[in-house]
Structures are given as C-alpha cells and as structure tokens.
Amino acid sequence: MEIGMLPISASKRGKLLAAGYTTLNAISRTSTTILAREIEVSESEASEILKFATKTSALDRSSGSNTNIIDGGQTAWDMLNEERYSSLVTTSCVDLDNILGGGISCKEVTEIGGVPGIGKTQIGIQLAVNVQIPLDYGGLGGKAIYIDTEGSFMVERVLQIAEACIEDMSEYSHHFHKDNQAYVVKMHPNSILENIFYFRVCSYTEQIALVNYLDKFITEHKDVKIIIIDSVTFHFRQDFDDMALRTRLLGEMSLKFMKLARNFSLAVVMLNQVTTKHIEGSFQLTLALGDSWSHSCTNRIILYWNGDERHAYIDKSPSLKSASAPYSVTSRGIRNCNSTSNSKRIKMV
Amino acid sequence: MANKLINQMSLPKSIANIFTARNIITAKDALSLTEFELMELLDVGMAEVASAMAHISEVVCPPCQTALLLMEQRVRNESMAGHLPTRLKGLDEALCGGIPFGVLTELVGPPGIGKTQFCLKLSLLASLPANFGGLDGRVIYIDVESKFSSKRLIEIGTKSFPEIFHKKGMAQEMAGRILILRPTSLSEFAESLHRIKVSLLQQQVKLLIIDSMAALVLGEHDCGASKQQALGWHVSFIKSLAEFSRIPIVLTNQVRSQMGDESLMYSFQAQSRSTKEDVPVTFDSHLVAALGINWAHAVTIRLVLESKSGQRFIKLAKSPISPPLAFPFNITSSGIVLLDDNGIEMKGPDINNIHCQGLFLIFSVVKSAECILNKYKNYLER
C-alpha cells in the first residue's frame, strides 16, 4: 500500500514523497523526530502521520496472511443470518407486500417512481405512518424522517392515514387478543404525527447538507427506522446546467444514503419522477435522472396505470423476482385493490 | 440558506480562512465538491475537512419539525387551517377546506370551459372581509392572455355576495384590492415575480393567480430544451414563493392535442403489449395538458375542467389529500356552480383525461379555424 491512501493533506503527501517515503512500511519504521525533521513539519503533525501509517500498514499485513479478517468485511453466511432478522415495513397493501417479500426492507435503498398523480406521495406518507406500528402488532415501532423537496406533504392527509391505521390496529387486536383493548387507547393519531420528523428542503445544496447532517441526527434519534425523500429528483431537475456535476452529486448522495441504511439498519425510500426518453424511434416513459442514477439504488419499483388499476412493478432488485401487483389509493391510505373499501360514492361507469 | 457565507458560520478561524483563500465562499460552493476534492483544494487533512463539512451541513440544513408541530402551527396561525374556501361545497370538502396555502394549484382545461371564471371567483373570495369568510387581503392577478374582465368580476360579486356588493363603496374597495399585471414575455414575468416577492408580505397579498402559465411559456419563440429549462427555473421560484409567504398560488394551463393512441408507456409495458396484436391503430386525437410531464410533477393539486357530452365537469386529477372525484358544474351569472356536491368517484387513469365534447367542440373548432385563417392571412401579407 502506498502513501496516497493516507488521509493527510496534499502538501504533506508531497513532502513525504520528496523525502523518499514511498511505502507505508518505510514511514512506520522511522521515529517521530526523524520524520518531523526530514519533512519539515511539527512533531505533533509527524506523530499523526505516523499513527495513520502504522494503523494502515498493520491492516495491510494482516490482510495478506489471513483473508478472513479484513476490517469491515462480512461473510455471506453472516449476511444471510442477519437478513433473516432484518425487519420490513409493510405497505398496507397485501398484494404489494407479497411481491416485495413482506414489505420495504430495512438496510436497503428503494426507489419508487411513477407518473404524476399515481400515488407516490401517498405511499411515502403511508410508510411514514406504518413504520410506527408497535412491535405487538408486527410493526417496527420506529420513527420516520420525511424529507420534502416538492412541498407536497399534507398534514391533513397524514392525519387521515394515521387515524385509519389506528382503526386497523384496534380491529386486529379485537380479532386476536380480546383482552388487549387497553393498548389501543394509548396510541393516538397525534403521537403518530409527532414521530414524523419533517424537513422541507428548498435547494439541492440544502438536500446535500441534510444528507450529511442526517448521520448526526439519527445518532441522536436512534429509533428512526425509515427515511423518505419526496422526491429525490425535484431540485436536481430544475435549473441545473452542469450535467457532469449533477451525476457526481447524485452518486455521492446515494452512496451516503446506502451508508445510512446499513449503519443504522433503516429503510431508505426515494421517490422519483418520470421523464420521456426516445428509444428505438418512439417515446417511452422512464424514471428521471438518467441511466447512471438507475444503478445507484438497490431496489426500483415503478408505479403505473394498468387499465383502470394502479399497479406496482419491480423493475430492479437483487433478491426479488420481477413481478407486478395491483394496489389502490383510498381515503384510508394505500390498500389492496379488491378490498371492500365500502366507498359511499357512486362509481362512474 | 444555500448562499450562506462560510466565514459567517463560526467555523474555527484557521479553517474558515483557508476556505476563503481558495475562493470557496458560500455553502453551495463547498457542498458541490466531494471531501476528497476539498482535501486537494484546501490542502488540509481528512479529519479537518470532515469536521468542517459536518459543521457547514448542520448550519445549512433546514430545521426539523414534527408533523404534529406543523399541523398545530397551521391551525393556530391561519384561517381555515391554511385553506382558501372555494365556496363550492363538494370541492371544499374533498380538498379539506379549499385551495391549500403554500402549494401550487393548477386548473387545466380546453378554451372556454371556465378556467378564468374560476380564477375571478377565487380572487373575489380572497379579497372579501374576514367576517364574510374571505381572506381580507390583496390579490395579484397575472393576466397573460388579457382575459381579465372587471365587468364580469363585479357581476360575479354582486350576484354571489349581494350583501357586500350592494353596500356603497364596497364594490370599489373589493375590486381595488385586485391588482392585475400583464407581462408580455417570460423575462418580464420573471422580473415582476421578483418584485412581487418583496411586496408579498408587506402588502397583505393573500392570493396569486397566473392565467395562464402555458401562454407565458409557449409564447416564447425559442423551443426545446432551453424552454424546459426556463420553465424549470420558474417552477422552483414560484414554488418557493408559495412556500415562503404561505399563500395559495393558482395557475391555469392550456390543453394540446396528442395524435393517435401514442400514450406513453414504460419499456416493460410495451413488451407485453406488442404480444397482444389486437390493439387497433387509431388516428383520433385526444387532449392532454400542455407544458409536459416535468411540470405536471411540480404542481401539487391539479383540477381538470372538461366537458363530456355537453356537461361540464371539474375533476380532482391530482391531489395528495382527496379521492379522485368529478363534480358536474355550470357557469351562471354568479360564476361556477356545482350541480352535485357528492361527486362521482372515478376509477383508473380516466381522471386525467380531458374531454371536450358537446357544445364546446364547435366553439373550439371555430376558434382553431379562426387561428388557421389568421395565420394564412399573415402568410399572404408577407
């Protein structure tokens, strides 16, 4: 390993190279005083460089002898065991949960896209409510972060969905534990609203800043189990001329989201808009932000109209097979398509 | 927030000076670079860069609110918890009280369907005194197509709120609160938007109407990508305007026709469809909203006004708070009147379709024929 890997400033790196230090081993064999004299820095700075170098070179050596104990690595078997216990956030639509293997999985980044009015924000709000279903009811009992870039977050709607969710839970407890009535009363729609942390982002700079800051925020609020970004696209789609910069910023952002998802084992849901693309002589719909972006999320779900029904299609996933399922948006939130939503209104022919 | 200066963020003096020396002045400059690039550029170690970036991010990042706090704030500070009632009972119920503050509401429909009528009514409602259920504020009406008619405004006023408009001087006061701007180009419009931004809070402006957005954008001569980009800029500006002043913004949009059944599909859908060969090729044109899909994403609420076999409908095509309902309506001397407050729930994507049948078809045919004639005349004159 060479000294380019050290997290030190460019000028110090230059000085090291000029003094003839090309490998980490060479640095770790010198002493602080010699190093300080040779590259003309203060002793404390030299000792810092030395500390970095010995740490990294020790890691280097151990990895040579035994490949199993690289820092930060994990065997596939461990991963499998961990995945078995990883938690899922239900979408409240049984068909959709079925094709997703139980719901939106934590530790993963999921992108959901679709045409305007198909129900992206609805799914976002539903997930923010559902993540708070207590453990007794098969939920996660977590909290949600809602990042709103479009200003389409409506508290009135959150209240509606939260009320419906509590109704469903009390119905559930009615069926299974007849004595559990006291628990239901404790859950109040306002407490659901209180556990949704809402950030309104007004520019892409703020969006990047927020992603950087989330690390600290979640350390302080440990029970956050889902992050919803509605939508990841908006600010990157308006008023952006430097496309290379855009791709780079988006790439960095998605890496940070993946890191958050892994470190805090929470679900990240990014809502995306659609755009038209000219393929083979005809215009087709596709999710926005371009081809390189489509590599950056683990799962991708596309919402579309299939005749008169809303459908969700798994476009990309490393573990789920591609499938589609109908869902519907009711006044109570996202529900199964054929569910008896007992709407009082007249159906149009 | 994005243009906040780095040397005013109370970073340690030493590192703040390095940022200034390398001409990284605002948070936007710093956040557009990766940590590695910053290390190279600033010539400092990883740890310093990381801590400086964490600090900058924390300062720039918007404040956190819980949804509960948000709701309580609205209920406390705003009339009707942040809604402008349209006085159309069914529509108000579906929209949880009316046109919401702080977001964009779009009216789409064929010419002559009643978009401007709706806008006139709304501007009256916003200017009404609070004890009559209005917002008691000023209205800015951006009239691009020169369709604003003060005569009609007063007529709607006297017919719907006789108790106010028959009071002496009230008609003058109400109409005096509505300010009409007539920009002729997109750049002029942008300029007036900037001026509006300053005066919004001082002047008690409670509603902004833009009639129509499509005319403004489509009127520009340069086409293609640059138009989309210009629109994009305006969209984010108008949205931020709505957000920061917490007023409802209502925009109207035109329709254009799309040939055949070239409705857009995803690639995976197209595959499944090509196996079914029974899809007949049609040459019918149908109407879609102008300004494209990017715009459609940007508006929070879309109301479609259409006419189907002679009957006019107003449809909630996109709204995060309401079910997809269609209400039949009529235009009377007092403005738009709903014929049925229950509404008809629409299934499927039909809610987005814009029909233009019956009486209006003739009207629009005449209008387009006129348009073609005019063009031809211009051509001959040249």
Interface residues (C-beta under 8 A of the other chain):
Chain A: P7 I8 S9 A10 S11 K12 E48 V115 P116 G117 T121 Q122 I125 Y146 E150 G151 S152 F153 M154 V155 E156 R157 V158 L159 Q160 N190 L193 E194 N195 I196 F197 Y198 F199 R200 V201 C202 S203 Y204 T205 E206 I208 A209 L210 V211 N212 Y213 D215 K216 F217 S231 T233 F234 H235 R237 Q238 D239 D241 L245 R248 L249 E252 Q273 V274 T275 T276 I279 S282 F283 Q284 L285 T286 I302 Y304 W305 N306 G307 D308 E309 Y313 D315 S322 V329 T330 S331 S343 R345 I346 K347 M348
Chain B: M1 A2 A27 K28 L31 S32 T34 M39 E40 L42 D43 V44 G45 M46 A47 M53 A54 I56 S57 E58 V59 V60 C61 P62 P63 C64 Q65 T66 A67 L68 L69 L70 M71 R74 A81 C96 P100 G102 V103 Q229 G232 W233 V235 S236 K239 S240 A242 E243 E262 L264 M265 Y266 S267 F268 Q269 A270 I293 N294 A296 H297 A298 V299 T300 R302 A317 K318 P320 I321 P323 L325 A326 N342 G343 I344 E345 M346 K347 G348 P349 D350 I351 N352
